[in-house]
Amino acid sequence: MVARMLSALVVLHSVFESGSCCGKKQEAKMGPSYHVHPNDTLPSDLQITAFLVKGEGKRYFYTPPTDSVPLSLTLTTCTSPVSWSFAPNNSTDPTFATNATSTRHFSPSKHTFTLHLLAQKHDTFVHVYVSTEVGGPQALQKAKSVKIRLLKRQKGKRLTVKWNPSLVDPQGTDYCLITSIHFPHTTLCAAQLATPSNTTVTCTGSKTHHTITGLTHDQKYYFSIWAINRQSNLTYSYGTTSTIFDGRFRHTSLKDGKPAFANLKQLDGKAVFRYKVSENNSKALDLFVIPCGGVIDVEVVLKDVTIIQPKRVESFERLTIEHPVAAGRYYVKVFASNREELKKSSGVEIYATTKYPAIPLPSMPKLLKVQEYGSLTTCDSVTVGWAVAPNLKTVQYCLSAKKGKIRESEEYRMPNQCGLENRLKKSTDFVVKYCTDVKPNNESILLQKIGQLKPNRLYIIQVTVKKPKGKTLSYDLLQIRTRPSCKRKNLD
């Protein structure tokens, strides 16, 4: 019996580090430590582990700290159903049966409680936790609202599992992720003893995410998170979900003149759009790329041949293919420039058309910089200029000034073009705002004086252009400072 107990204990301690799932070679890693409780006395608010031999009962005793403390007992079994009772001495013992984890509540008593345990089918480990918290362990109650998020990675058939930190003692909580291809495991210790080809267990420490590789297309996977409090040893279910893994790389179809959006964060920083040219087309193909936050790289491919080399897009870019192949399928590949830019990005928006200018976007100049004419800056005004947007119809320009400083991390001073119009409508922190309609003319630069400013103040200047019944796009942001004094020099 001792040999069998030690063998099972060693297996229970072994946790498989899931570099892949399931059935791949794993690297052994120690999980939560379960040491068999050395005596028959149960502590308060501290999980203990017992080993039960089938058919042989075992008893433990618990003395409440006071006769007014509400009690609950959480019992977790590993490989066998367990029947048990927990009651004060000289009272009737109601018997319960547990196949996985259960929590029962008991009335306060000044008498010592006796816990009877009996494994019904197999030898098994059990975890016992007596709680003196009102309503039972708070960690178990808070865990009921936890949501698990699954993020498909585009490379290597990977999937990232994410969850929120525990609301109870987050600094003292570790986590283990169970991945199974047959069924969700009801306890962590049962998963640790399962066949490695069917189940992997990865303990992530305090990290609340883990990426699994080598997944199989169209295979259903079950994911269970277990939390372990390092102080109390309490091990409890922290959430379960499942998914049928889709290992195919999906593209987003582009319809002529219609916007298409891809969330780069959800796509691991890479998105692919596809546009099919009509068979009787004889016009150029225009692609309008609008990053939503971070800087991106864009490449256009036709039949595995690169038509437009990878190009960095910071704010807005128009790409033109002068003589597209009739009925050709063009793929627009978009990549977040790096992980830092991906953090800033909410995605990318793309328009494709062979019918330009019949799209809602205003035509933008190649140079989006707004220039300050420093010699004209005063204590209460600034004069700025920008390149005219080459549109065939009247467009509306708006200039706004608000107090503030462009963060140093905003290297390119590029505004997020996506949803720009709605943000501008909701914004109330403008010091001043001008809007004017401009008809097509021969001017290449527009000038505007912005007044009603205050001396020696930093302002952020933004110029936007809107097509009638269309979208609003922005030029680069401009940082200016008004002059500190309004005194004029005497001219002799």
LUMDREN-460073 format. One line per field, with one value per residue (C-alpha): x negated, y, z; residue in three letters. Coordinates in steps of 0.25 Angstrom, whole numbers, plus 5000, padded with zeros to 4 digits. Layout:
<zanus>
xx <- c(X,...) .
yy <- c(Y,...) .
zz <- c(Z,...) .
res <- c(ALA,...) .
</zanus>
This chain:
<zanus>
xx <- c(5000,4989,4982,4995,4997,4983,4985,4998,4992,4981,4990,4999,4987,4984,4990,4987,4982,4991,4982,4993,5005,5008,4999,4987,4974,4975,4965,4968,4971,4975,4989,4995,4989,4999,4993,5001,5006,4998,5009,5024,5026,5032,5027,5036,5035,5024,5025,5020,5018,5022,5020,5031,5030,5043,5052,5044,5050,5042,5046,5041,5045,5048,5049,5056,5049,5062,5076,5082,5073,5080,5074,5073,5065,5060,5056,5049,5046,5037,5039,5051,5065,5064,5075,5073,5080,5076,5083,5081,5080,5093,5101,5106,5096,5103,5095,5091,5085,5075,5070,5061,5063,5074,5076,5085,5089,5091,5097,5087,5085,5076,5073,5062,5066,5063,5060,5062,5057,5058,5053,5064,5057,5042,5031,5031,5025,5035,5033,5041,5043,5050,5054,5058,5062,5076,5083,5071,5058,5059,5049,5059,5071,5063,5058,5072,5071,5058,5058,5047,5043,5037,5028,5025,5010,5007,4994,4991,5006,5006,5016,5014,5023,5025,5032,5033,5026,5033,5041,5037,5022,5017,5002,5003,5010,5004,5011,5011,5017,5023,5025,5032,5037,5048,5055,5053,5046,5054,5042,5027,5022,5030,5024,5010,5013,5019,5012,5003,5007,5021,5018,5008,5006,4998,4996,4993,4989,4996,4997,5011,5009,5003,5000,5003,4996,4998,5013,5021,5031,5045,5042,5050,5042,5046,5039,5040,5033,5030,5025,5016,5015,5000,5004,5016,5013,5027,5029,5041,5048,5046,5053,5056,5058,5057,5055,5053,5040,5040,5026,5029,5024,5036,5036,5046,5053,5053,5065,5063,5064,5068,5060,5054,5048,5039,5035,5020,5020,5029,5022,5008,5003,5006,5018,5021,5031,5035,5041,5045,5044,5056,5054,5057,5049,5040,5037,5027,5029,5028,5025,5027,5021,5025,5017,5026,5015,5002,4992,4994,4987,4995,4991,5000,4999,5005,5003,4991,4984,4982,4988,4986,4974,4976,4978,4979,4992,4993,5006,5013,5008,5013,5007,5010,5008,5010,5013,5019,5021,5035,5042,5029,5030,5021,5017,5014,5005,5005,4995,4993,4979,4976,4982,4982,4989,4999,5002,5006,5014,5029,5028,5028,5038,5037,5045,5042,5048,5047,5057,5050,5054,5067,5064,5066,5052,5046,5034,5022,5008,4996,4990,4999,4991,4997,4987,4986,4982,4973,4971,4986,4989,4993,4997,5011,5011,5004,5004,5002,5002,5004,5005,5018,5026,5027,5042,5051,5062,5064,5059,5059,5047,5047,5036,5036,5027,5027,5018,5008,4995,4993,4987,4972,4976,4984,4972,4980,4991,5001,5016,5024,5032,5043,5055,5049,5062,5070,5058,5058,5073,5072,5059,5062,5048,5046,5041,5045,5050,5052,5059,5059,5064,5053,5056,5046,5035,5021,5015,5006,5005,5016,5013,5021,5020,5025,5028,5034,5022,5014,5000,4989,4998,4996,5006,5009,5014,5022,5026,5037,5044,5057,5063,5078,5086,5073,5062,5053,5038,5028,5014,5003,5004,4996,4990,4989,4986,4991,4982,4981,4983,4993,4984,4980,4967,4966,4962,4953) .
yy <- c(5000,5010,5007,5009,5022,5028,5024,5031,5043,5044,5044,5054,5064,5063,5073,5074,5087,5088,5093,5086,5078,5067,5055,5062,5060,5068,5074,5070,5082,5082,5087,5090,5082,5072,5066,5056,5062,5056,5055,5054,5069,5078,5093,5105,5112,5103,5091,5078,5065,5051,5038,5028,5013,5007,5002,5007,5018,5030,5040,5054,5064,5079,5088,5101,5114,5119,5114,5125,5123,5119,5107,5101,5089,5088,5074,5070,5056,5052,5038,5032,5036,5038,5037,5046,5052,5064,5067,5071,5059,5053,5057,5050,5050,5053,5046,5053,5047,5055,5051,5064,5076,5080,5090,5088,5098,5095,5102,5107,5098,5098,5083,5076,5072,5058,5056,5042,5039,5026,5024,5016,5011,5013,5018,5033,5046,5056,5071,5076,5091,5095,5110,5120,5131,5135,5128,5119,5123,5136,5131,5121,5131,5141,5131,5128,5141,5138,5138,5131,5137,5130,5137,5130,5132,5132,5125,5111,5107,5113,5118,5127,5125,5137,5140,5151,5151,5146,5156,5150,5151,5152,5154,5140,5132,5123,5116,5103,5101,5088,5085,5072,5066,5057,5064,5075,5070,5073,5074,5078,5065,5056,5063,5061,5046,5046,5040,5050,5047,5052,5063,5073,5082,5094,5102,5117,5122,5136,5138,5139,5134,5123,5120,5105,5101,5089,5089,5081,5087,5083,5077,5080,5085,5087,5097,5098,5108,5104,5114,5111,5120,5119,5123,5114,5103,5104,5099,5102,5103,5116,5115,5105,5107,5099,5102,5094,5099,5105,5104,5111,5125,5133,5146,5157,5160,5174,5179,5191,5204,5198,5198,5185,5185,5175,5174,5172,5169,5157,5153,5153,5165,5160,5161,5158,5165,5160,5168,5162,5171,5170,5163,5175,5185,5195,5205,5206,5199,5208,5203,5212,5207,5213,5208,5209,5214,5207,5207,5196,5189,5187,5177,5174,5160,5154,5139,5139,5150,5163,5174,5185,5183,5184,5198,5205,5212,5222,5229,5228,5222,5221,5210,5210,5198,5205,5193,5182,5168,5166,5156,5156,5153,5163,5160,5171,5166,5175,5173,5181,5187,5181,5177,5191,5197,5185,5189,5203,5198,5194,5189,5194,5199,5197,5202,5196,5202,5203,5214,5225,5235,5228,5225,5232,5236,5250,5250,5253,5259,5251,5261,5261,5270,5283,5294,5306,5319,5323,5338,5340,5333,5343,5342,5339,5333,5324,5323,5309,5303,5290,5284,5284,5271,5269,5267,5269,5275,5284,5278,5283,5286,5288,5293,5291,5295,5288,5290,5279,5273,5262,5250,5248,5233,5238,5238,5241,5249,5241,5242,5229,5231,5220,5226,5240,5247,5241,5244,5259,5260,5255,5263,5275,5280,5289,5303,5307,5301,5306,5299,5304,5299,5300,5298,5292,5303,5304,5307,5296,5302,5306,5316,5319,5328,5322,5332,5333,5326,5329,5334,5324,5311,5298,5294,5282,5287,5277,5279,5270,5269,5263,5259,5262,5251,5244,5241,5250,5248,5256,5262,5260,5267,5279,5284,5299,5309,5323,5334,5338,5353,5361,5373,5379,5384,5399,5401,5414) .
zz <- c(5000,5003,4990,4983,4990,4987,4973,4971,4979,4969,4957,4964,4965,4950,4941,4926,4920,4908,4897,4888,4889,4889,4889,4885,4894,4906,4916,4930,4940,4954,4957,4971,4982,4989,5001,5009,5022,5033,5044,5046,5050,5040,5040,5037,5023,5018,5008,5012,5003,5007,5001,5001,4998,4992,5003,5015,5022,5028,5039,5041,5053,5052,5064,5061,5066,5072,5073,5064,5052,5039,5033,5019,5014,5000,4995,4982,4978,4967,4962,4969,4975,4990,5000,5012,5024,5033,5046,5060,5070,5076,5064,5051,5040,5026,5015,5003,4990,4981,4968,4965,4974,4984,4995,5006,5017,5032,5044,5055,5066,5079,5077,5069,5055,5050,5035,5029,5016,5007,4993,4985,4973,4973,4981,4980,4986,4991,4995,5007,5010,5023,5021,5032,5022,5021,5009,5007,5000,4994,4983,4978,4978,4970,4960,4955,4947,4940,4925,4916,4903,4891,4882,4869,4864,4849,4850,4854,4856,4870,4880,4892,4904,4913,4926,4936,4949,4961,4969,4982,4985,4971,4975,4982,4972,4961,4950,4942,4928,4925,4910,4905,4892,4898,4910,4920,4933,4945,4954,4953,4960,4950,4938,4944,4945,4931,4918,4912,4898,4902,4912,4915,4927,4927,4940,4936,4950,4952,4937,4931,4917,4910,4895,4890,4877,4868,4868,4858,4848,4851,4865,4877,4889,4903,4912,4927,4936,4951,4961,4973,4984,4989,5004,5006,4995,4991,4977,4970,4956,4949,4936,4925,4910,4897,4882,4869,4864,4850,4845,4831,4828,4824,4816,4816,4803,4798,4790,4781,4788,4801,4814,4820,4834,4841,4855,4855,4870,4868,4856,4863,4855,4841,4832,4817,4808,4794,4783,4769,4757,4748,4734,4726,4734,4727,4739,4749,4763,4775,4789,4801,4813,4827,4839,4852,4862,4860,4848,4838,4826,4813,4802,4789,4783,4770,4768,4778,4770,4778,4771,4781,4790,4805,4809,4822,4825,4836,4835,4821,4808,4794,4785,4770,4760,4747,4738,4747,4741,4737,4746,4755,4769,4777,4791,4801,4812,4824,4836,4849,4848,4862,4875,4880,4868,4870,4884,4878,4867,4867,4853,4838,4829,4814,4801,4788,4775,4760,4759,4766,4771,4773,4788,4801,4804,4800,4792,4800,4796,4797,4808,4820,4829,4834,4835,4845,4840,4852,4848,4848,4862,4873,4887,4883,4869,4860,4845,4838,4824,4818,4804,4797,4796,4781,4780,4768,4776,4788,4801,4816,4823,4839,4848,4863,4874,4888,4900,4902,4897,4887,4895,4892,4889,4877,4868,4855,4861,4853,4858,4857,4844,4848,4854,4853,4850,4862,4872,4867,4869,4883,4887,4895,4899,4886,4890,4876,4863,4849,4837,4823,4809,4798,4784,4774,4770,4765,4779,4784,4799,4808,4819,4832,4844,4857,4868,4882,4888,4901,4902,4905,4903,4896,4886,4877,4864,4855,4841,4835,4821,4818,4805,4804,4809,4812,4822,4829,4829,4836,4833,4843,4856,4859,4872,4874,4886,4885,4889,4903,4902,4894,4895,4881,4878,4875,4861,4860) .
res <- c(MET,VAL,ALA,ARG,MET,LEU,SER,ALA,LEU,VAL,VAL,LEU,HIS,SER,VAL,PHE,GLU,SER,GLY,SER,CYS,CYS,GLY,LYS,LYS,GLN,GLU,ALA,LYS,MET,GLY,PRO,SER,TYR,HIS,VAL,HIS,PRO,ASN,ASP,THR,LEU,PRO,SER,ASP,LEU,GLN,ILE,THR,ALA,PHE,LEU,VAL,LYS,GLY,GLU,GLY,LYS,ARG,TYR,PHE,TYR,THR,PRO,PRO,THR,ASP,SER,VAL,PRO,LEU,SER,LEU,THR,LEU,THR,THR,CYS,THR,SER,PRO,VAL,SER,TRP,SER,PHE,ALA,PRO,ASN,ASN,SER,THR,ASP,PRO,THR,PHE,ALA,THR,ASN,ALA,THR,SER,THR,ARG,HIS,PHE,SER,PRO,SER,LYS,HIS,THR,PHE,THR,LEU,HIS,LEU,LEU,ALA,GLN,LYS,HIS,ASP,THR,PHE,VAL,HIS,VAL,TYR,VAL,SER,THR,GLU,VAL,GLY,GLY,PRO,GLN,ALA,LEU,GLN,LYS,ALA,LYS,SER,VAL,LYS,ILE,ARG,LEU,LEU,LYS,ARG,GLN,LYS,GLY,LYS,ARG,LEU,THR,VAL,LYS,TRP,ASN,PRO,SER,LEU,VAL,ASP,PRO,GLN,GLY,THR,ASP,TYR,CYS,LEU,ILE,THR,SER,ILE,HIS,PHE,PRO,HIS,THR,THR,LEU,CYS,ALA,ALA,GLN,LEU,ALA,THR,PRO,SER,ASN,THR,THR,VAL,THR,CYS,THR,GLY,SER,LYS,THR,HIS,HIS,THR,ILE,THR,GLY,LEU,THR,HIS,ASP,GLN,LYS,TYR,TYR,PHE,SER,ILE,TRP,ALA,ILE,ASN,ARG,GLN,SER,ASN,LEU,THR,TYR,SER,TYR,GLY,THR,THR,SER,THR,ILE,PHE,ASP,GLY,ARG,PHE,ARG,HIS,THR,SER,LEU,LYS,ASP,GLY,LYS,PRO,ALA,PHE,ALA,ASN,LEU,LYS,GLN,LEU,ASP,GLY,LYS,ALA,VAL,PHE,ARG,TYR,LYS,VAL,SER,GLU,ASN,ASN,SER,LYS,ALA,LEU,ASP,LEU,PHE,VAL,ILE,PRO,CYS,GLY,GLY,VAL,ILE,ASP,VAL,GLU,VAL,VAL,LEU,LYS,ASP,VAL,THR,ILE,ILE,GLN,PRO,LYS,ARG,VAL,GLU,SER,PHE,GLU,ARG,LEU,THR,ILE,GLU,HIS,PRO,VAL,ALA,ALA,GLY,ARG,TYR,TYR,VAL,LYS,VAL,PHE,ALA,SER,ASN,ARG,GLU,GLU,LEU,LYS,LYS,SER,SER,GLY,VAL,GLU,ILE,TYR,ALA,THR,THR,LYS,TYR,PRO,ALA,ILE,PRO,LEU,PRO,SER,MET,PRO,LYS,LEU,LEU,LYS,VAL,GLN,GLU,TYR,GLY,SER,LEU,THR,THR,CYS,ASP,SER,VAL,THR,VAL,GLY,TRP,ALA,VAL,ALA,PRO,ASN,LEU,LYS,THR,VAL,GLN,TYR,CYS,LEU,SER,ALA,LYS,LYS,GLY,LYS,ILE,ARG,GLU,SER,GLU,GLU,TYR,ARG,MET,PRO,ASN,GLN,CYS,GLY,LEU,GLU,ASN,ARG,LEU,LYS,LYS,SER,THR,ASP,PHE,VAL,VAL,LYS,TYR,CYS,THR,ASP,VAL,LYS,PRO,ASN,ASN,GLU,SER,ILE,LEU,LEU,GLN,LYS,ILE,GLY,GLN,LEU,LYS,PRO,ASN,ARG,LEU,TYR,ILE,ILE,GLN,VAL,THR,VAL,LYS,LYS,PRO,LYS,GLY,LYS,THR,LEU,SER,TYR,ASP,LEU,LEU,GLN,ILE,ARG,THR,ARG,PRO,SER,CYS,LYS,ARG,LYS,ASN,LEU,ASP) .
</zanus>
